[in-house]
């Protein structure tokens, strides 16, 4: 019996139970039957949770790119691996076959080696969403260099911090990048960053915008001429199962960014397995994840997960609003996309626009739609389900984190009955538990608590680069022996999980624990509201009171603000209780968001508290200018 693919709900429960009773047999069999190895493992898993030490497939030897590309060539050489859809809809899309991808990755791997990059070296990749990005990532993995992709929207300061934290030896970038109607001068950002990055010896520069840039002699080299000269014969590096594959910095909504380290074999097995089962991917499907490869979602579900399954994956350079709000729907029709995976923040932004942007698109090619990145509120869930999924595509709300490497709690498309706003059931191998304030495990159903995972899974991050102590402190000390996610969750009467938001987003008002997410849900149901964010602020009597930042829809703009505020509070009162009413409501034009769509609540909290002294690092914000605007409008 094979465990790689789950075909029914009954089988899910069977596999799940097996994975808990006999995790070694379960993962060992999956690893053995679905991947090619240079050498088998001595042990499937070895761990000490208290020390935050986890190893999977101990002593096995493998190369993830051999599995993601070479392994498919005999059967799928002429199949499209990557569809590249450019920012400008008039520029033709590229279809890169597995053969072509193999050739490009081998050439790039040879270029990297010729430039002195060897196994274990860190390479920072700062590229827009163009094929060179995928090729650079895979070429690093092929030769065992550790890739550290930095989202090409980060500032020079944020880039420099990340380069220096892991002492990258090389940066791969481009002259610039296109995003909507903007052109971003990436190379000049790199130039600025490198003024304070002594570890970087060379910079490879791809051409995208053809803008004039400055090239520093002895450091900067145009990439294309090197590729043209390079051989496409490349012998992949033999990697240990636990050799680091990549470093990825978490979005940094709190404190200094953490360089999460993922290793080779466990990450490979888990991303492949979860991709196959959560999305129920079949051979000729076209999978589109709209994330940027600069985020974990792009690593795991644009590149590794799909390619490990021999899938066709779409890489989109642009943004949902360019040239207009039909862009996503147009791309789905154009490439007959079957699987569409995006974030609630994008859904809400699109739902806010005129329905005429989506209505002309039948979207009949779609089979499965997915959500990731934050809790999806009820209204957005229904809009997505009705207008994009046509009420016929399963909507998989996938809960996971940079640290978890792959999807942890999610419906399996066509198998798990979905329930709005619920991530539903854990994947096989995942043992979620809810913990109370006294650090006890909460048994039974219809309960809420802090979400922990009590047994390691193959793709768990192994450490924070250069700081194992911080890794241990952050994830394994709050609830000793368990991995603490930082999220709160509710387990309903049938055992489905709903992620209620970061535990640090809980506000205690008059002794009541109030999660901000359900209050925001209630507010967002008001027809005039587009989006909202709630934080706590100190209150003499209640301990804390609630401050709401609210963005109105265009239709709400003309309404009287006092009336609106009253209506909103009545809705909260009705849905959650008078305890959750907002003491202050500020109508705003935007919320400070990180590029993965997370609201940077610490800033909103400071503004609500009237403390404008130090907002800390806001370089990771998509819209830093909104901070001043909100501050000026504080009530
Ligand atoms: C994959 C990714 C992780 C945090 C996580 C949680 C939130 C992600 C979610 C979700 C509710 C979902 N989150 N998916 N919350 N439902 N389906 O987003 O990784 O950027 O590290 O963020 O995002 O709070 O802890 P990352």
Boltz pocket constraint, residues with backbone or C-beta under 6 A from the ligand:
constraints:
  - pocket:
      binder: B
      contacts: [[A, 250], [A, 251], [A, 295], [A, 296], [A, 297], [A, 371], [A, 372], [A, 373], [A, 374], [A, 375], [A, 376], [A, 397], [A, 398], [A, 399], [A, 400], [A, 401], [A, 402], [A, 403], [A, 409], [A, 423], [A, 485], [A, 486], [A, 487], [A, 499], [A, 500], [A, 501], [A, 502], [A, 596]]
      max_distance: 6.0
